[in-house]
């Protein structure tokens, strides 16, 4: 604060403190101020900029990351064996598409059934076989086999059909357990079996994918795979999963159903995620899961469900589960109580893959009857004779004969034409292959068996077997009898060698 007694120089200083800019102007020498006024305009210093972020590089997903419907990472490499035009004359023919043709003829040309009837037009280059007193049928189709996966001679190293590590193993594919050198394959061929479905075992609720094979020599399972055949999914209910997982669960039938439903809930969510991503392919794809991928393919209708189930009430429960999640059961396997729900199976379009007379091995098998197949047939259902046994699969014609006899004993009219369908076209339908195999009609694959007599006689044997028109077995010619590499050290007496 100024007072009358403040010295003059302090008064000036106080005023300039109140105006710093004015003070700075007064304190600046005149020459400096003039030079600044005459200087060219200063160039503005550019503001510092933040370096641009590098462009984001998006790596597209590799093929193995994608869950693609109907993917085929292990494609069939099967190639038909060399064939010759063949005519079989004067032979009785069960076509599985109509009545028995007596003293008829069939022409195999270019791997297909070309003609069948009372007579055929034989090409000049055709091999002609006299079938007097003999019978011809389509090749037998076994829709429940474990050949190659549970291979002979057995033991830990060759028992690979059951992945008993989790109640749900939809991620496994049984073809990766199939050993093509299993010596049981040629024995099945010698029994007239030309196509098999190899299934995972029944220890799990969901056991994994099946594979359909032609019964032919091959270095790999892919050389045996039926081209274009759909995969199957093996499911099981009842005592087997309960026994295997009693310590960790599911230990009860209600636990079995709960486990199935939980698996399908996860599969439905997985299917929606992938279907949505495949529709627009925006952003990273969902995480691939092999087990859920298989179940999602069932929900899309691309994989057929084959359900191990013995008891009638459990079959009805599994039908309800299938309806809850929108999939279709193709066939119940074993089904010793199928006769109790034969009308339901026919209505729902579900096959019944059955034994002729197995039963009683455990509690859920106690109520089986021998007329089971005949009752399913009479109700309008798809009756199928299956094996689930490497020995029984060599004699499926005899299994069918026993079931015919049991049906007739129960007062059910069962014809031999019906029984042929149990062995051929019906199991072909169960595999989704009835447009290619299972009956002797022009245009279908020439999978054919020539029997030494009526195929329903215990004394009859398969004499010759053709697959895609190629003769792969001839009982009268040892050189036309397939032996696997496993058997190379074994030389039967009728093939020479040391006596």
VOGU-3710 file (C-alpha; in Angstrom, 3 decimals, decimal comma):
1> xxxxxxxxxx> 0,000/0,000/0,000  1,422/3,411/-1,015  1,803/6,221/1,520  2,961/9,806/1,200  6,230/8,762/2,735  7,025/6,005/0,109  10,127/6,883/-1,970  9,570/7,625/-5,682  11,470/4,626/-7,104  9,517/2,193/-4,903
11> xxxxxxxxxx> 6,274/3,743/-6,029  7,167/3,003/-9,678  8,105/-0,598/-8,847  4,797/-1,172/-7,068  2,834/0,058/-10,080  4,636/-2,249/-12,526  4,071/-5,250/-10,276  0,386/-4,636/-10,767  0,924/-4,921/-14,579  3,612/-7,450/-15,434
21> xxxxxxxxxx> 3,148/-7,069/-19,189  3,513/-3,324/-18,988  6,578/-3,703/-16,825  8,126/-6,104/-19,324  7,422/-3,706/-22,170  9,012/-0,753/-20,346  12,013/-2,828/-19,308  12,729/-4,072/-22,884  15,267/-1,941/-24,767  13,855/0,064/-27,680
31> xxxxxxxxxx> 16,174/-1,561/-30,260  15,028/-4,991/-29,297  11,406/-4,003/-29,613  11,923/-2,521/-33,078  13,779/-5,636/-34,317  10,980/-7,860/-33,135  8,378/-5,750/-34,923  10,289/-5,937/-38,249  10,991/-9,719/-38,050  9,170/-12,042/-40,486
41> xxxxxxxxxx> 6,262/-14,004/-39,072  7,309/-17,086/-37,134  6,446/-20,455/-38,529  4,179/-22,440/-36,217  5,784/-25,541/-34,751  3,655/-28,572/-35,648  2,077/-30,352/-32,710  3,523/-33,715/-31,812  1,483/-36,641/-33,309  0,857/-40,127/-31,875
51> xxxxxxxxxx> 2,268/-42,878/-34,134  -0,528/-44,780/-35,948  -1,308/-48,245/-34,583  -0,164/-51,038/-36,904  -2,937/-52,556/-39,038  -4,509/-55,607/-37,422  -3,579/-58,810/-39,226  -6,425/-61,349/-39,159  -5,269/-64,950/-39,554  -7,987/-67,030/-41,194
61> xxxxxxxxxx> -8,872/-70,257/-39,381  -7,212/-73,395/-40,652  -9,282/-76,251/-42,006  -8,881/-78,207/-38,788  -10,495/-75,409/-36,800  -13,787/-75,589/-38,664  -16,794/-77,714/-37,760  -18,289/-78,313/-41,204  -21,467/-80,330/-41,758  -20,858/-83,613/-43,592
71> xxxxxxxxxx> -17,098/-83,185/-43,315  -15,143/-86,239/-44,426  -11,587/-86,001/-43,072  -10,983/-89,737/-43,524  -12,531/-90,416/-46,945  -13,029/-93,823/-48,456  -10,276/-94,915/-50,812  -12,110/-98,106/-51,816  -11,808/-99,113/-55,440  -13,831/-102,028/-56,842
81> xxxxxxxxxx> -11,848/-105,111/-57,705  -11,661/-106,282/-61,288  -14,895/-107,902/-62,399  -16,169/-109,885/-65,351  -19,616/-109,980/-66,869  -21,269/-112,964/-65,223  -24,495/-114,867/-65,788  -25,913/-117,367/-63,318  -28,592/-119,534/-64,936  -31,075/-122,184/-63,839
91> xxxxxxxxxx> -30,964/-120,809/-60,312  -33,554/-119,930/-57,667  -33,362/-116,209/-56,879  -34,454/-114,418/-53,730  -34,371/-110,793/-54,896  -35,583/-109,228/-51,591  -37,810/-107,127/-53,855  -40,474/-109,683/-54,763  -41,321/-113,382/-54,780  -38,843/-116,177/-55,292
101> xxxxxxxxxx> -37,901/-116,638/-58,956  -37,487/-120,337/-59,632  -35,032/-121,519/-62,301  -34,289/-117,945/-63,247  -31,176/-116,061/-64,287  -29,226/-113,004/-63,250  -26,685/-110,924/-65,179  -23,890/-109,002/-63,425  -22,311/-106,378/-65,670  -19,856/-103,570/-64,903
111> xxxxxxxxxx> -20,230/-104,124/-61,179  -24,027/-103,771/-61,198  -27,052/-106,000/-61,358  -27,985/-105,616/-65,019  -30,872/-108,066/-65,466  -32,782/-110,538/-63,348  -35,728/-112,719/-64,295  -36,722/-115,942/-65,962  -34,081/-115,328/-68,638  -31,448/-112,685/-69,356
121> xxxxxxxxxx> -29,531/-111,562/-72,420  -26,043/-112,879/-71,811  -23,173/-110,932/-73,409  -20,854/-113,020/-75,544  -17,955/-112,420/-73,154  -19,882/-113,374/-70,009  -18,810/-116,105/-67,624  -21,778/-118,466/-67,417  -22,429/-120,410/-64,195  -24,980/-123,208/-63,975
131> xxxxxxxxxx> -26,947/-122,767/-60,754  -29,131/-125,849/-60,978  -30,454/-126,695/-57,504  -28,794/-123,655/-55,994  -29,983/-120,258/-54,743  -28,917/-116,662/-55,271  -29,519/-113,848/-52,757  -28,276/-110,318/-52,259  -25,167/-110,071/-50,110  -25,974/-110,183/-46,393
141> xxxxxxxxxx> -25,744/-106,888/-44,504  -24,848/-107,038/-40,800  -25,715/-103,726/-39,149  -24,156/-104,625/-35,779  -20,567/-105,816/-35,896  -17,361/-105,170/-33,974  -15,032/-106,834/-36,478  -11,654/-105,188/-36,734  -12,241/-103,118/-33,591  -12,461/-106,182/-31,340
151> xxxxxxxxxx> -10,202/-108,212/-33,563  -9,041/-111,816/-33,322  -7,078/-113,236/-31,641  -8,199/-110,753/-28,994  -6,195/-109,553/-26,061  -5,651/-106,024/-24,808  -3,920/-104,795/-27,948  -6,841/-105,710/-30,242  -9,816/-104,834/-28,031  -10,681/-101,330/-29,145
161> xxxxxxxxxx> -14,451/-100,963/-29,464  -15,150/-99,465/-26,010  -13,540/-96,187/-24,907  -14,475/-96,654/-21,254  -13,109/-93,358/-19,970  -16,277/-91,258/-19,872  -20,018/-91,960/-20,125  -20,158/-89,753/-23,236  -17,428/-90,329/-25,831  -19,081/-88,946/-28,947
171> xxxxxxxxxx> -15,629/-87,692/-29,964  -14,285/-91,150/-30,901  -14,594/-92,778/-34,322  -14,489/-96,566/-34,257  -12,726/-96,712/-37,629  -9,566/-95,596/-35,841  -9,641/-98,896/-33,931  -10,357/-101,122/-36,941  -7,510/-103,472/-37,874  -7,984/-104,477/-41,524
181> xxxxxxxxxx> -5,935/-107,654/-41,022  -8,473/-109,122/-38,593  -8,798/-112,770/-39,745  -12,509/-112,630/-38,949  -13,175/-110,513/-42,072  -12,615/-113,309/-44,626  -14,655/-115,693/-42,489  -17,574/-113,272/-42,630  -17,219/-113,051/-46,391  -17,323/-116,847/-46,529
191> xxxxxxxxxx> -20,653/-116,652/-44,694  -22,153/-114,481/-47,421  -21,728/-111,151/-45,585  -20,738/-108,356/-47,960  -21,399/-105,181/-45,902  -21,053/-104,535/-42,169  -21,521/-101,654/-39,803  -18,768/-101,643/-37,198  -20,089/-99,998/-34,043  -18,404/-98,826/-30,853
201> xxxxxxxxxx> -19,307/-100,910/-27,824  -22,173/-100,364/-25,422  -20,311/-99,463/-22,233  -21,015/-95,745/-22,645  -24,223/-93,763/-22,938  -22,867/-92,366/-26,188  -20,055/-94,484/-27,544  -18,982/-92,638/-30,703  -19,244/-92,930/-34,474  -19,700/-96,157/-36,396
211> xxxxxxxxxx> -18,281/-96,946/-39,820  -19,761/-98,953/-42,730  -17,342/-101,314/-44,451  -17,326/-103,538/-47,473  -15,969/-106,955/-46,517  -12,969/-106,741/-48,833  -9,196/-106,953/-48,450  -7,559/-103,634/-47,703  -4,330/-102,247/-46,315  -6,223/-99,601/-44,372
221> xxxxxxxxxx> -9,731/-99,229/-43,051  -10,239/-96,453/-45,605  -9,746/-98,981/-48,404  -12,707/-100,895/-46,954  -15,032/-97,950/-46,258  -18,292/-97,954/-48,178  -18,152/-94,786/-50,320  -20,833/-92,281/-49,395  -22,199/-94,261/-46,453  -23,468/-92,187/-43,552
231> xxxxxxxxxx> -21,859/-92,447/-40,175  -23,855/-93,870/-37,306  -23,905/-92,868/-33,638  -23,857/-95,640/-31,049  -25,974/-95,016/-27,967  -26,693/-97,391/-25,109  -29,119/-97,490/-22,232  -29,696/-99,878/-19,374  -27,304/-102,023/-17,431  -24,049/-101,666/-19,366
241> xxxxxxxxxx> -23,357/-97,963/-18,632  -24,721/-98,451/-15,085  -22,245/-101,251/-14,465  -19,244/-99,483/-15,997  -19,793/-96,144/-14,231  -21,413/-97,194/-10,954  -18,545/-95,691/-8,945  -18,624/-92,285/-10,632  -22,058/-92,166/-12,244  -24,394/-92,592/-13,931
251> xxxxxxxxxx> -25,238/-95,465/-11,618  -28,971/-95,671/-12,303  -31,358/-95,588/-15,230  -32,439/-92,073/-14,269  -28,771/-91,108/-14,312  -28,490/-92,562/-17,811  -31,332/-90,427/-19,136  -30,024/-87,314/-17,386  -26,604/-87,881/-18,947  -28,108/-88,227/-22,411
261> xxxxxxxxxx> -30,188/-85,070/-22,039  -27,241/-83,025/-20,777  -25,198/-84,118/-23,800  -27,950/-83,124/-26,228  -28,449/-79,731/-24,538  -24,770/-78,940/-25,085  -24,949/-80,260/-28,640  -27,913/-78,050/-29,525  -26,108/-74,929/-28,299  -23,001/-75,963/-30,248
271> xxxxxxxxxx> -25,031/-76,555/-33,411  -26,611/-73,090/-33,218  -23,264/-71,368/-32,658  -21,714/-73,077/-35,656  -24,731/-72,762/-37,939  -24,833/-69,031/-37,201  -21,105/-68,592/-37,849  -21,191/-70,652/-41,052  -24,074/-68,504/-42,317  -22,016/-65,271/-42,271
281> xxxxxxxxxx> -18,433/-66,273/-41,337  -17,924/-63,059/-39,400  -15,129/-62,937/-36,823  -13,340/-65,874/-35,312  -15,209/-69,186/-35,470  -16,393/-70,901/-32,306  -14,082/-73,397/-30,642  -14,323/-76,782/-32,343  -15,274/-79,793/-30,187  -15,169/-83,264/-31,753
291> xxxxxxxxxx> -17,795/-84,783/-29,479  -20,302/-81,965/-29,831  -19,607/-81,902/-33,560  -20,773/-85,508/-33,888  -23,920/-84,844/-31,846  -24,644/-81,685/-33,837  -24,470/-83,757/-37,014  -27,106/-86,071/-35,563  -29,327/-83,052/-34,907  -28,826/-81,951/-38,528
301> xxxxxxxxxx> -29,870/-85,399/-39,739  -26,457/-86,272/-41,150  -25,663/-89,151/-38,757  -27,983/-92,091/-38,017  -28,635/-93,152/-34,414  -28,268/-96,837/-33,499  -29,461/-97,377/-29,937  -28,531/-100,434/-27,857  -31,653/-101,015/-25,735  -33,209/-104,216/-24,386
311> xxxxxxxxxx> -36,361/-103,292/-22,502  -39,637/-101,978/-23,929  -40,080/-99,183/-21,388  -36,551/-97,913/-22,019  -37,158/-97,867/-25,774  -40,189/-95,655/-25,182  -38,130/-93,342/-22,964  -35,395/-93,065/-25,584  -38,027/-92,212/-28,201  -39,184/-89,377/-25,917
321> xxxxxxxxxx> -35,614/-88,106/-25,521  -35,198/-88,166/-29,312  -38,399/-86,155/-29,743  -37,317/-83,643/-27,089  -34,173/-82,815/-29,062  -35,456/-83,364/-32,581  -33,489/-86,375/-33,799  -34,659/-89,755/-35,114  -33,589/-93,167/-33,849  -32,838/-95,323/-36,869
331> xxxxxxxxxx> -32,853/-98,700/-35,156  -32,955/-100,211/-31,676  -30,340/-102,922/-31,322  -30,794/-106,189/-29,391  -34,297/-105,158/-28,239  -35,293/-108,455/-26,658  -38,596/-106,802/-25,648  -39,249/-105,202/-29,035  -42,295/-107,443/-29,418  -44,004/-105,477/-26,611
341> xxxxxxxxxx> -43,740/-102,207/-28,538  -43,722/-103,521/-32,109  -46,660/-101,276/-33,041  -44,853/-98,190/-31,721  -41,671/-99,031/-33,606  -43,658/-99,422/-36,817  -45,486/-96,133/-36,246  -42,285/-94,233/-35,449  -40,375/-95,729/-38,389  -37,708/-97,258/-36,148
351> xxxxxxxxxx> -36,007/-100,508/-37,102  -35,435/-103,442/-34,755  -32,011/-105,077/-35,130  -32,436/-108,331/-33,219  -31,063/-111,764/-32,439  -33,048/-114,871/-33,228  -32,931/-116,399/-29,765  -30,439/-114,705/-27,458  -31,712/-113,835/-24,006  -31,387/-114,403/-20,281
361> xxxxxxxxxx> -27,797/-113,224/-19,913  -28,730/-110,457/-17,466  -31,844/-109,030/-15,841  -32,767/-106,765/-18,748  -32,697/-109,797/-21,091  -34,957/-112,051/-19,021  -38,191/-111,403/-20,915  -37,011/-112,217/-24,422  -38,952/-114,537/-26,714  -37,941/-116,359/-29,904
371> xxxxxxxxxx> -40,842/-115,003/-31,946  -39,527/-111,444/-31,470  -38,525/-110,891/-35,107  -41,735/-112,392/-36,440  -43,905/-110,187/-34,212  -42,065/-107,042/-35,303  -42,517/-108,148/-38,922  -46,242/-108,808/-38,419  -46,722/-105,331/-36,895  -45,334/-103,732/-40,044
381> xxxxxxxxxx> -41,933/-102,895/-38,586  -38,441/-103,205/-40,039  -37,229/-106,515/-38,609  -33,462/-107,021/-38,939  -31,258/-109,986/-38,056  -27,955/-108,752/-36,631  -25,009/-110,523/-35,045  -23,014/-108,527/-32,443  -20,843/-111,621/-32,554  -17,959/-112,669/-34,823
391> xxxxxxxxxx> -19,119/-116,291/-34,964  -22,817/-115,576/-35,355  -22,103/-113,197/-38,208  -20,741/-116,141/-40,202  -24,122/-117,880/-39,915  -26,704/-115,128/-40,147  -28,711/-117,166/-42,652  -29,155/-119,814/-39,957  -30,147/-117,157/-37,413  -32,895/-116,004/-39,760
401> xxxxxxxxxx> -34,033/-119,599/-40,265  -34,416/-120,084/-36,510  -36,503/-116,900/-36,261  -38,763/-118,065/-39,104  -39,343/-121,379/-37,339  -40,113/-119,617/-34,039  -42,572/-117,261/-35,717  -44,394/-120,073/-37,423  -44,530/-122,006/-34,155  -46,221/-118,951/-32,618
411> xxxxxxxxxx> -48,823/-118,968/-35,381  -47,359/-116,093/-37,386  -47,171/-116,506/-41,145  -43,561/-115,740/-42,024  -42,299/-116,432/-45,537  -38,746/-117,058/-46,625  -39,056/-113,912/-48,746  -39,687/-112,014/-45,482  -36,649/-113,599/-43,878  -34,393/-112,657/-46,798
421> xxxxxxxxxx> -35,394/-109,045/-46,247  -34,363/-109,351/-42,588  -30,836/-110,145/-43,818  -30,526/-107,765/-46,754  -32,768/-104,839/-47,663  -33,908/-104,051/-44,095  -30,392/-103,689/-42,644  -29,392/-101,825/-45,810  -32,213/-99,396/-44,986  -30,910/-99,072/-41,414
431> xxxxxxxxxx> -27,597/-97,912/-42,871  -29,236/-95,563/-45,378  -27,932/-97,692/-48,249  -31,093/-99,383/-49,522  -30,786/-97,437/-52,786  -27,423/-99,122/-53,479  -27,476/-102,590/-51,925  -29,828/-105,059/-50,272  -31,898/-106,274/-53,218  -31,306/-107,719/-56,666
441> xxxxxxxxxx> -32,818/-105,122/-58,957  -31,197/-103,595/-62,053  -28,862/-100,716/-61,307  -27,890/-101,723/-57,788  -24,419/-102,857/-56,761  -23,763/-106,455/-57,703  -23,297/-107,764/-54,148  -24,442/-111,347/-54,703  -24,204/-114,722/-52,985  -24,570/-118,098/-54,687
451> xxxxxxxxxx> -25,608/-120,690/-52,084  -25,088/-124,419/-52,408  -28,754/-124,977/-51,525  -31,650/-123,241/-49,787  -30,011/-120,555/-47,614  -32,321/-121,438/-44,720  -30,992/-124,973/-44,481  -28,373/-125,723/-41,860  -26,534/-127,781/-44,483  -26,197/-124,914/-46,968
461> xxxxxxxxxx> -23,046/-122,847/-47,360  -22,144/-119,798/-49,383  -20,409/-121,140/-52,467  -19,448/-117,938/-54,266  -19,612/-114,279/-53,208  -19,395/-111,193/-55,413  -18,934/-107,590/-54,272  -19,508/-104,926/-56,906  -19,476/-107,704/-59,484  -16,036/-109,005/-58,486
471> xxxxxxxxxx> -15,867/-112,595/-57,237  -14,016/-112,342/-53,929  -14,787/-115,787/-52,538  -15,098/-119,195/-54,177  -15,406/-122,178/-51,876  -14,360/-124,515/-54,685  -11,121/-122,661/-55,430  -8,566/-122,157/-52,627  -6,914/-119,414/-54,656  -10,149/-117,411/-54,379
481> xxxxxxxxxx> -10,198/-117,534/-50,573  -8,913/-114,381/-48,924  -6,349/-114,699/-46,168  -5,199/-111,682/-44,185  -1,555/-110,881/-43,515  -2,079/-112,204/-39,990  -2,613/-115,679/-41,451  0,305/-115,786/-43,866  2,117/-118,370/-41,766  -0,844/-120,732/-41,867
491> xxxxxxxxx> -1,100/-123,031/-44,902  -4,138/-125,352/-44,918  -3,576/-128,902/-46,172  -5,624/-128,330/-49,318  -3,301/-125,448/-50,300  -0,157/-127,548/-50,357  2,868/-127,156/-48,127  4,251/-129,658/-45,644  1,869/-132,461/-44,695
//
